[in-house]
Structure formats: C-alpha cells, structure tokens
Amino acid sequence: MRAMGPAWTYQRVRGLFEHKLGTLERRLPNADWCDFDVNVNADAFRQRRIWPIDVHAARQQTRQFPDPALQVSLHDLLHGRLALFGGKQRAVGWPPDWHFNADDGHRLPASEHFSRIATFGHGDIKNFWEPGRFGLVWLLCRAHFAGHTDDAAELFFGAVRDFAEKNPPFRGPQWMCGQEAALRAVTIAGGWSVFGASASDDDVRNVTRLFVATAQRIAVHLDYALSQKNNHGLSEAMGLLVIGLALPEHTSSSAWIEKGRMTLEREATALVDEDGGFSQQSANYHRVMIHDLVAAVAISQHHGIELPQCRAALDRSAEFLHSMIVRDGRQPRYGHDDGACVLDWTACAYDDFRPALQEASFISGRALPVEPGPWDAGLPWLGCSSPETVQRDDRPCFNRTVFSQAGLAVLRGKDRRGVRQYASMRVPPAIFRPGQVDAMHVDVWIDGFNIAIDPGTYRYNADGDWSTIPLALGKYHNVIGSDGQDLARRVGRFLYIPWPKATVEEESSAGDSERSITGLWGRPIGGIEKWRRTLDVTTDGIVIRDRVRCCPNCLIDLRWQLADGVVIDAPDPVLEPSHFFRWRLPIGVVELDVETDTPEASLVLKHERAGKGAAGWYAPRYGELAPSHRVVAEIQSGPAAEMIVISRFRLLDSNELSI
C-alpha cells in the first residue's frame, strides 16, 4: 500500500471481493444479443462513417506506396494464419477460433461467465485476446484499398457474425478485459466506416448490439482500469466515447460520451508528462497511448466534439517520440513490450514508429516530421484528404537530451570517421509504477544498428524458467549488481519495491560529437553504497563509466546484453583471459572493452550464450525468443572504497582487425 497508494490498493481488494462474491457476474449477467437491441434506422446506420476516413485518399496512399507482402498476408489470413504481436504467424483458423491458444493448444470455455475464467493457468491469455482485437480489419481494409480482393466487406461481416455467434455477451475469454473489448469495438467501427454501406440488416444488428454490450462491459468496471494509471484506462474511456458517438440513438449515449470525454481529458493530463513521456514507461505502450488519443480526438472532432487536453498530450508525445527515433523509425526499447499496434494501418514494420509520429503530429496540428512515405497511410483515416500537401518539417528534433519526467536521456554524435552513434540511458523518476527493473540501463546504437540491447519481455505468462517474466529483472539489463542483489525486489508479477529511481546529475557538451550525461542511483545495492553512471558519446566510441562507492572487497557484476553476431574474439577466464569482446555484425566488427581504474581490483570478463534459463536470450517480439551475447564483468573491488569501471563500444577499422 505504501508503494502503490490507497486508491490502487482499494481497487485491488475490491476486485478480489467482486470475483469471490460474484458481484461482477450479478452486475453483468450472461445475456443474449437481443437484450442489446437499439432502435436505429438501418439505412441511416449503413451510411454512418464513425471514423472520419477519406476512402479515396486511403486508396491512393495504399497504391502509391504498395506493400509487396499484402497479398500474401491476405492469402494467409483466409487460410487461417495470422501474424500476432507484430511477429510470427500462428494458425488461428478462419474465422479465428476465438477460444483457442494457437501457441500451446489450450482451450477456454465459451459458455462460462468471463469473471469465472482465470487469467493464468492455461498458457498466455494474450494468445486468446490478440485475434479478438480484430486487427484483421485493418488488413482487410488495406487489401480492399489496394484492389487485391472484392470480398473484403463480406469477409469483415462474416468475421463479426462468427464472433457474435461464438461469444454471446459476457461469456468466454473475449469479455474478460474491458480494454480488449474497447479496442475490438473501435476497430470494428473502422471496418464499418469502410464497408458499412453494403451491410445487411442482420449486420447492422450484429454491430450495434456488439457496441452496446461493449459499452456496458466497460462502464461497470472502468474505475478498476483507471486505478492502473496506464493504457487500460485510456483505452476503455476511448472505447466508451467512440461507442457513444457511434450510437446517438441509444438512451445512454450522452452519458457514455460525457464519461469518456471527461475521463480522457483528465487522464491525458495526468498520465502524459510535460516532456511527452507516458506513465507506463515503455516505448510500445507510449505508442498505444498515442493510438488511443489519436482515435479519440479524430473521431470526436468528426462528430463535433473537441478534446483540447488530449490534443495537447499528443503534441507533447510527438516531440518526445521524434527525439527518441534513431533511424528507419526505430527507437530504443524500454519497459514492457506486449506486441500491441492498435492502429495498424500501414505497411511499415512493427518496430517502425514513424506512423504513430505522423498521426500524432497531424492530429495535434504540428508539421509532419517525416517526408512522404508508407508511414502516411494512416492519415486518411484521420480525415486527411491529401497527405502529400500537408505541411512538413523533416529537420531532426535533437534539441533535448534529457527527459527527466519520462525517465530517459539520449545522446547523439559521430565517431572520427563520421559514423553515427546513439546511446540512451533510463533514469526513471519513480512517479509511476515501473514495468521493468531497468533504471540506469544503457542502449547503444552504432550506424543505426542496436549493439547493446534491451532484453524485451517475451511473455506475461509462460511455463518453467519463463513463468515470472525474468527478462524484466535488472540482472538481464545493462546495469550493475552486487552480492546477487537486484535493483529492486519482486513482490508480484508486475510489481517491484522499492520503485527503481535514478536522476540525471550532470549534462555536458563539447561540440556535436562529444556529449556526456551522468545518472545517479542513490540507494545501496548489496555492497555498493552509491552508483554514478556517466554516458559519453565521443569520437573514439561510446563510453560508459560506472563510478561505485562500495565496501572493501565488494563483489560487483556489470552485465551487457549484446546483439547476436559472429564471435571474433571472446574472453575465456581459464584459457585466455582478456578485457575485450569482439563480434561481427552487419555494420562490421564491434569491440566492447571493459577495464577498471583501480589496480587493486580484479576484473574477469565472461562471455555467455543462450542456454537453460533466461541468460543469453532476448525477446525480439512478444512471444518469441532469440539468442544474444551476454558479457559479464565480475569485479572484486579490493581495499578501495571507490572505483570506476569503464566500458567502451566502438566500430573497428579494418587495420585494427589485423593487429
């Protein structure tokens, strides 16, 4: 309670009692679809565009920047294979089997009230929920705009009919989470805005009933979602607002609109920092927040309602996101990554953040920061009839290096050959609950390639060694530890105490290629009393200096999670001890050199590869694992009370390889 506060604690206790006493089931009992009929004129509803999409512009954008994989993706979808979480395809069936876990074969009951279904114990619940978000709608719309199919409308309505038949109100796993229900409704509203004119009377009933049931599902438990102070509350408030705007005929429409509007305006102010970061401290959830607010503002404006606080939050978020992007739309990963891309309108890769940047910039009234390209495909959905004529300003946004409220510091520069270098450091202020123990973690990029990496998430629920989300721990990030202690103690699946906290102590610059940031970790870690980390981008590489004050003969581990590549020269503590690790990457051979300034200290460098347990693995996408290199410097401080450990990353010249 001390860490999370009384409101969060109250909602958790309340939720436990509601499940035990069946309160939620009494408030939302199993129902039939006819219980959610709306007195709506079918012909009028067919012509209703809930989203402000300009279909002609969407078609032009799709054909101007064609996606070579689109036809294959459509073929795979109709043969029951769907890419989930921005990664590999899974055999989900067509229409998707809404109660089946395609990863491990688990099946959940379709007739059980959602409150009686456990979140854990049958594989990862997200494998059930992801197809139920109806992201397939965006694929069908893009295929329709590209002219790859004449059946997109019937495929869309067929999927909605199947969902309604297999998921009656409040039964089965697809009703367990209010956020999932909200995102599904808003995505179906997108499909309706493109295909609604060809809907049958039954299709009108299916969609309007689904909207009403979803609004009721959200309304009874919105307080619980809001207590989490993250994407759940935003998504559910956005869903409630959109459904109210889509169905003005419903008696609760005005109440849904007002509740959604007021909640979004308040939460956008509270959860989006003044420097543009998001409470959830995650690169991907920052995009989820942007997508939620983009949808809310665009649809509200289309129906004559302004959301000024949401627009202001998007303006701040766009500047922050622009400052984070490295190259090709990618940015350092930080925090949890669950594979979400709510508004998947473009042909861009999952880890390309330019679409979100363009959309947030357009809605907030900023000049578009990226030149025309496939990342503009979402703009027609927001009412932009001519993306190519929108004002643009594609100058780099590198004015700031420290985002103290968001908890990130970034440095850019060039080495002596002009190769671009980029590094970031996590300095979380402990304002909101952290997702991962990644304070003081450093990401290193050279020539646009991620060298020192964040391990990702893998799964929120898995078996064996992966059952507790181990990649969230500090020992799998690029940080230090002492005497086996982590930066924080896990007390729940998503909860650590005390909250990891760091601050930026100093920032300096000596031209475009020499920049420095110093972060301070103030709490003891095992035998370490104080830890300062200085990040330097220099003409001779990226240098990290860890200054520690510790007890005599303190045992310290410095860990580096590194991109996979061919090993050129690795340390062997027994056969060939050394202080550097060299490996070949697509950009060339990179060297990591680790040393200490204290002669009395002993330093042993070890190289680890993927094996049993989480060491040597990272998650490139949610639900996927890949090997990485893990280099650990084991240091015994000796009698010294203070020492500096220096790590240097640099891209080697060809003549250095022959030495």
N, C-alpha and C positions, 0 to 999 in steps of 0.2 A: 504493500500500500504506500510506503514511503516513496518508492521509486515511481509508481505509476499514477498516484493521486487517488482521491476518494471517488471521483466520477467513474474512472476506469474500473476501479475495484467494485463499485456498486453494480455496474452493468455486467461484470463477470459473475458476481454472486447471483444477480437477478436471472441471468441466462441459465445458470445451473439449476436454480429452483424451477424456472419455467419448464425445462426439459424433464426434471424429476416429477413435477406435479402435473405435467401435460397441459400447462397453461397455453402454450403456443398452439397446440392442436385444437384446444377449445376456441381460441380466437380465430384460427384459420382451419376449420374442419375440412376433411375431404369433401369435395364438391363435384358437381357435374358442370360441363361447359354452359349448359342452358341457364345456369344460375347467374351468368355474367353477360346476359344479353343487353344490348344497347339499342335504344330507339334511334337508329341512324338511317338516313336515306342512302341506300346502297349506291345509286348513281352518283350522288354528290361525293360520297366517300371514295369512289373509284377515281375521281378526278383530283383528289386531295393530295398535294405534294407536301408531305410532312417536313422533309428536308428541302432546302432551297436550291436543289440541284438544277444546273443548266445542262440538260441532256445533250444538246448539240455540242457544247463546249467539251463535255466529258468524252463524247465520241471523237472529237477532233484531237484531244490530248492523247487518248489511247492509241490512235492511229499515227499520230506524229512521232510518238516515242514507243514503238511496238515492243512488246515483251516476247522474246523468242520462245520462252518456256510456257506461255499462256495456254496454247492448245494442248500441250502435254498435260498440264495441270488439270485442265477441264476433263480430258480423257481419263486421267487417273481418278478424279473425283467421281465420275459416273461409273467407274469400276470399283468404287468403294475404298479408294486410297486417298487419304487427306494428310497434308503436312501439318503437324501440330507444333505449337510453340516456336514457330519460325525455323524449324529444323526438319528432321526426317519424317517421311511419310509413315502413317500407320494404317492398317487395314481396319477401317471403322465401318465399312458397309455403305450401301446407298439405298435409300436414305440412311444416314448414320444410325447405328444401333445405340440408342441413347442411354442404355443401361449397362454397357459393356466396356470394360477396360482393355483396350487393344494392346496394351503393353504386356499384361500378365494373365489375361483371361478371366479376371474376376468379374462377377456379375452382381448387380444390386437389384433389390426387389422394385418392381414398377408399381405395385399396389400399396406399399407401405407409406404411411404419412411421413413427410420429409423429416419431421422432428424426431422420429424414431430411428433414423438411419445414422449410424456413427460415421464421423468424418474420417476416422482412421480404422485400420484393420482389414481393408480389402484393396490393398495397393494404393496408389496415389489417386486421391479423389479428383485431382485436376485432369486426369485422363478421361474421366466421365464428363466433366464440365466443359472442357475445351470445345468438342463438337457442338455442344449445346449453346455456345455463344453465337452460333450461326455465322461465323466468319466466312462460311462458304458463300454467303450472299454477295460479298464484295468480289469474289472470284467470278460468280455468275454475271454480275454487272459488267465487269471488265471484259469478259468473253462476249457478252452481248454488244458492248460498245465497239469491240474490235471486229465484229461480224463473224465470229467463229461458230456461232450457234443461233438457230432460230427458235430454240426450245427453252431459252433461259427462263422465260416467265413461267412456263408450266413446271420446270424443274424447281423453281423457287416455291411456287404454290404447293407443289407436291411435297416438298420438304416440310413446309408449315403444316399441311394436313397430317402428315405422318407424325410430326411432333405432337400435335394436338391429340391425335388418337392414342399415342403411346404414353403420353404424360398428362393425364387429367389433373385438374387443379389440385395442387399441394400434395401430390403423390409422386414418390420416386425421387431420385437424387437431383434431378434438374431443378427442383424447387428448394433445395437446401440453403442456397446462398442468395440473399437479396441482390448482391452485386451481379451475380451471373444472370439472374432474371432480368435485371435492368439493362445490361449490355445486350442481351438477346432481343429485348423489345425494341431498343433503339436501332439495332442492326436490321431487324425485320422492317422497321419504319423506313430505313434506307431502301430496302428492296421494294417496298410498296411505292415509294416515290418514283421508282423507275418502271415497275411492272403493273402498278395498281389498275391502270385503265383497262387491262384485259382480264380482270378478276371476275369470277363468278359470284353469285350471291352467297354461296357456301364459303368462298374465300373471304368475303367481307365479314361474314360471321366469325370465321376462324380467327382472323386478325384482331377484330375489335374485342372479341371475348378474351383473347390472349392478353391484350393490353390491359383490360380491366382487372383480370386476375393478377397480373403482374403488379399493377399499382397497389392493389390490396396487400399483396405479399410484401412489398416494400414498406408500405405505410405502417404496418403493425410492429416493425422491428427496426425502424430507421435509427432510433436512439442508440441501439447497440452498435450499428455500423458507425455512427458518428463518434462513439466513445473511443474508437480505434485511432482516430485522428490521422487517417490515411486515405487511400484511394477508395475504400469501401463506401465511406460516407458520401464522397463526391459522386461516385458512380450511381449510387441509389437516388440521391437527390436529383441528379441529371435525368435519370430514368423517369422519376415521378413527374418532373416538369414536362418532359417531352410527351409522355402519355396524356397528361392533362391538355396540352396544346393540340395533340392529335385527335382528341375526342371531346370537343366543346359541348357535345350533346349530353354527356354524362353528368348526372347530378353532382358528382364530387369533383368535376373537372376544375372548377375555380379553386377549390381547396388544395387539390394536388399542385396546381400551378403556383399558388402562393407559397405553399410549404416548400416546394422545390426551389423556387426563386430565392426566398429568404435564406434558406439553408445554404445554397450555393454562394450567394453573396457573402454571407458570414464566414463560411469555411474557406473560400478563396482568399479572403483577407488574413485569416488565422493561420492557414497551412502553407501558403506560398510566401517565403521570406521576402524581405525588402530587396535582397540581392538576387532573387529569382529562383532560389532553391526550393525544394519541396520537403515537407515534414518527413517523408518516408526514407530520405537519404539513400536514394537508389537511382541510377541512371535510367533504368527501364520504367520504374514507377513514376519518375518525372515525366516520361512520355505518356503514360496512362493518364496522369493528371492533365497534361496538355490536351489529350484527345477528349477527355470528359468535358473540359471547359470549352474547347472548340465546338463540340457538338451542341452544348447548352447555349452558347452565345449565338451561333449561326442559326439554329432552329428558332430560338426566341426572337431574334431580330426579324426573321422571316414572318413571324406571327405578331409583330408589333410590340415586342417587349424588350427593353434594354437591360443588360446586366453589366453595369459600369465597373463594379469591383472585379468581376470575372475577366473583363477585358483588360483591366489594369494588371491583374495577376498574369495574364498571358503575355502582356508586354514585358514584364519583368522576366518571365520564364524564357521568352525568346532570346533576350540579350544574354542570359545565363547560358542557355544551350549553345548559342553561337560561339561563346567564349570557350566552351568545352571541346568542340569538334576539332579533331586532328586532321583527317584527310578522308576523302571519299565518304563523308558523312558519319564516320565512326568517332567514338569518343571513349575515354577510359570507362570501364565498367566499375561500379562501386555499389555496395549494398546488394540486396537480393535481385535476382533476375528470373522471373517466372515465365518468360516467353510470351508475354502479352503484347499484342499490337492491335489495339481496339479498332482503329480506323485504317484498315489495311487496304488502301485504295490504289496503291502504286505497284510498279514492277520492281521497286528497289528492294535490296536485301534487308533482312530482318534488323541487322545492326547498323543500317543507314538511317541516321536521324534527320536527314535533310527534309523529308516530307513533313515531319512534325514541326520543324523550324519554319518552313514556308507557311504552313497552315496557321501556326500561332502568330506569325508576323502579319499575315493578311488580315486575320480577324481583329488583331489589336491596332491595325492601321499603320504598321511600320512598313517601310520599304522592304521588299523581298531581298533577303541577303544572299541568295544563290541565283546564278544565271539560269535561264530556262533549261528544263530537262525533265526526265520522267518523274522527278520528285514533285512536280507541279500538278500531277494528276488528281490530287485531292481538292484543288482549288475550285473546280466547277461544282463540287458537292457543297461548297460554301457560298454559292451564288455568283461566282466569278465567271462572267461570260467570255472573257478574253484574257487569259493568263499572260499571254505574250506582251500585252500592253501595260501591265501593272508596273508601277514604278519599282525600280530595283537599285540596290546599293550593295554590290558584292565585294566591298572592301573588307579585309579581315577585321574582326572585332576582338582586338587584343589589348584593349585599353586597361583591363583589370587583370590582376594576377591572383588576388585573394578574395574569396567569397566566404567571409567568416561565418555568417549565419547558415549558409548551405554546407559549410564544413569542407571546402575544397580550395586548394591553392594550385595554380598551374603556371608552368614556366615554358617559354619557347626560346629557341636560339638556333645557331648553326655551329657546326664544328669548323675546323680550319680549312676544310675542303668545300665548305658551303652546304654540307648535308644537314637537312633539317632535323632538329632534336626537340623533343617534347617530354615533359615529365609532370606528374601531378602527385599531390600528397593529400591524404584525408586528415582533416583537422576538425572533427565533429565537436560542436559546442554543447552537446548533451541537452538540447532544448526539447527534443522529441526522442521517443524510444528508438534505439538503433536496431537495424535488422541484422547486422553482422559486426563482429569484433574486429574492425578494420581501421581503427584510429592509427594514424601515422603511416599507414600503408602507402607505398610509392609505386606508381605505374611508370614505366619507361618506354618511350617510343623513339625509334631512330629511322629516318627516311620513311615515315608513315607506317612502320611495322612495330607491333606491340612486342617488346622484348621481355620486360619484367611485367608479369600479368596478374590480374585478379583471378582467383580460382573459380568464381561463379557460384552457382547454387546447387546444381544437379536436381534434387527433388526435395519437396517439403515432407514427403513421407515415402520411405523406402525400407528395404529389408537389410538385415545384417549390419555390417560396418557403416552403412549409409542411413541408418534409421533415425539418426539425431542431427541431420544436416551438418555434418562435420566441417564442410568447406566454409561455413560461416565463422569458424573459430579463428582466433588470432594466429595460431600455430601454422595455419595454411595460407596466411597472408605474408606480405613482405615487411615483417616487423621483427622486433626482438622479444625474447623471453628470458626468464631466469629461474633456475631451480624447478623447472617443469611447470611454472605458473603462467597462466594466460593473462591477458589484459583485463578480462572480466570473467565472472563466474556464471555459467549457465544455470538458470533456475526454472526454465521452461523451454518448450520447443522454440519459441520465438522471443525469449526474454533473458536478458543478461543483466547482472548487477555487480558492482555499481556501473552505471552507464559509462562507456568509454568516452573520455573527454580530452581534447587537445586544443591548443591555441597557437596562433601564429605570433611568434615573439619578435621576429625581425624580418624585414624585406629590404633587399638592396638590388641595385642595377648599375652595371658599368658598361653601357652600350647595349646593342641589340643581341650580342652573343654571350654576354656574361651577366647572368642573373642568379639571385640567391634568395631562398626562403628558409627561415628557421622555425620549426614547430617545437612545442614544449608539451611533454607528457608529465603531469605533476604528481601522480600517485606512485607509491612503491610497487615494484614487480619482483617478487622474490627478494633476492639480494640487491636489486637495483633501487636506489633511493630516488634518483631523478634521471630523466632521459630527454636529451635535446637532439633533434634530427635536423640537420641542415642539408637542403637540396640545392645543388649548384648545376646550372647548365653552362658549360664552358666550351671553349674552342677545342679542348682536348677530351671531350666526352661529358657524360652526365655523372656527377659525383655526389654521393650520399655520405655525410659524416655523422655518425652516431656518437654523441658525447654522453657517457654514462657516469654517474656518481654511484659507487657501489661499496659494499663491504669487502674486506680483504679476501682474496682467493674466491671471488664470486664466479659462479658458472653462468655463462651467458650464451644464448643461441641467437644467431642472426640468420633469418631464413629468406631465401629468394626463390620465388616460383617463376620459372622461365619458360618461354615459348619452346615448343618442341622443334628439334633440328638435329642435324648430324654432328656428333661429338668429334671435335678435332683434338682437344687436349683436356682431359679431366683429371682432377686430383685423386690420388689414391693414398689415404693416410698411412698405409703399410708399405706399399711398394714404391710409390713415387709421390711423396708429399709435396704440395705446391700451394700457392696462394691465388691461382687464377684458374678460370674455366673458359674454354673456347669452344664455340659451336657454330656450325654453318646454318644460316637462314637464307631465305630468298633474296635478301638485300646484301649478303656477303657474310664474312666471318666476324662474329662479335665476341668481345672479350669482357669477362667480369673478373676484376682484380680486387681482392679483399686483403687488407692489412691493418695493423694497429700501430699507434704511435708510441706504445709503451713497451720498452724492451723486456720488462719482467713478465709481461703477459704472454701466454702461449695461445696460438691460434691454429686450429686444424680445420681445413676445408674438406667437406664431404659432398659427394655427388650421389643423389638418389634418383631412381627411376620408378615408374609405376609398378606396384605390386599389391600385396594384400594391404587393406586399409586405404585411407584417403591420400597418404603421402605420394606425391608424384603424379597425381591426377588433377584435372580441372574439367569444368563443365562448359564447353563452347556454346551449348544451348541447353535450355531446361530439359531434363530427362535424358541427356546424353553425356557420356564421359569420354575423355581423350587423354593420352599420356602427355606429360610435360616433364621438364627437367626441374629438379629441386636441389638447390645448392645450399648447404647449411654450414655456417662458420661457427664452430664450437670454440669458445674463448674462456680461458681462466685468467682472471684479472691479475693474479699475483698480489703483492702487498699494496699496490697502488690503489688509492681511493677514487681516482678519476682517470678515465682514458677515453681515447677516440678510436673508433673503428671506421675505416674508410673503404667504401665500395665504389668502384669506378666502372661504368659501362662505356665502351667505345667500339666503333666500327673500325676494323683493322685495314690498313693499306696492304696491298699485295706484297710489298717488300718486307713488311713486318712478319708475314707468314713464313718466310724462308729463314728467319733468324733461329 
